[in-house]
Amino acid sequence: MGHDHHHKFDPADAARLDDPRRRDVLPPAPLVAALPLHPGDRVADLGTGTGYWLRALLDAAPAGTRFWAVDTETAMLDHLADRLRDHPRRADVMTVRSTEHAVPLPDASVDVAVMGMVYHELADRRGYLAEVRRLLVPGGRLAIIDWAVLPPDAERTMGPPNDERVPFETAKAELAAAGFDDVVRVEGYQETWCVVAATTKDPIGDCDAIEFLVEQLPGGSYVARSIGACVTTEADTLDELRAAVREAVCCHFDEGCKPAAVRLRFFTVVREEMVPL
Ligand SMILES: C[S@@+](CC[C@H](N)C(=O)[O-])C[C@H]1O[C@@H](n2cnc3c(N)ncnc32)[C@H](O)[C@@H]1O
């Protein structure tokens, strides 16, 4: 079998995630110490598996911290539920089944996201980081821990082969490109790298965006009408529409009162009726 670079962990091997040797190679303590949690924090463990990192964080979390255990595999979420069955704080954990690219949680609903040994498995790391930014509140934190690329002659205790691993420098550049401008490496790991990343710049807030309703006309072209301001613009393609909307909004508003972004809402008519007068 050739290596596909997004080789997924086989849920049938779930027991390996609780191998006691993991405590030596992947001690939870440095990560837990680097991610202080506050009452009310909402923590999402993305690619939770059997909840190795989630359970360590749960044990250290103050009362009132809530957890989402997210995984693409229901088998993994079942294993996690098993392991939490007798946990006194099992009610603080909700399991969430996700897809490869999307987590079904609302925008800005997560204070702390964690990704343990899953970054190297992602099919689209940049796309996934954008999804994590969508989930995080402004100033939210993301911790990633993953396997380091080892020198060719180094002995590998566990984890995937070298060619499936993501070098730390690559991850760091990808985090910067995704808008994480505060990236701190966590010390205390040898065969792995660990970072805590945060954004200091606010993502565009809802109130800073002007909304347009976009309708596709029978001929295939598009019309966009602003809500709350009288701006209407048309274009043949979506790319042209984006450009036209940008230009129309820039003309309409004086510098200084201009919104930070445009939200396009695409709509289809689901029902139509006549109200006689
Ligand atoms: C190697 S396991 C690590 C599990 C756990 N974080 C740990 O370190 O023990 C990787 C996990 O990520 C999950 N996974 C892979 N791609 C994913 C994605 N795009 N979104 C969510 N989970 C994913 C897999 O199903 C698997 O449970």
The ligand as a Gaussian input file, in Angstrom:
#p B3LYP/6-31G(d) Opt

LIG

0 1
 C       -4.431000       9.333000      16.163000
 S       -6.069000       9.616000      16.724000
 C       -5.776000      10.688000      18.126000
 C       -6.911000      10.708000      19.118000
 C       -6.681000      11.588000      20.364000
 N       -6.681000      12.998000      20.056000
 C       -5.390000      11.181000      21.038000
 O       -4.366000      11.845000      20.844000
 O       -5.413000      10.178000      21.746000
 C       -6.766000      10.749000      15.512000
 C       -8.258000      10.980000      15.679000
 O       -8.678000      12.060000      14.857000
 C       -9.870000      11.694000      14.203000
 N       -9.944000      12.522000      12.977000
 C       -9.243000      12.389000      11.816000
 N       -9.554000      13.369000      10.956000
 C      -10.471000      14.159000      11.574000
 C      -11.189000      15.338000      11.192000
 N      -11.036000      15.912000      10.007000
 N      -12.066000      15.859000      12.079000
 C      -12.249000      15.294000      13.300000
 N      -11.607000      14.178000      13.699000
 C      -10.727000      13.612000      12.855000
 C       -9.749000      10.221000      13.992000
 O      -11.024000       9.611000      13.798000
 C       -9.095000       9.789000      15.292000
 O      -10.037000       9.522000      16.297000

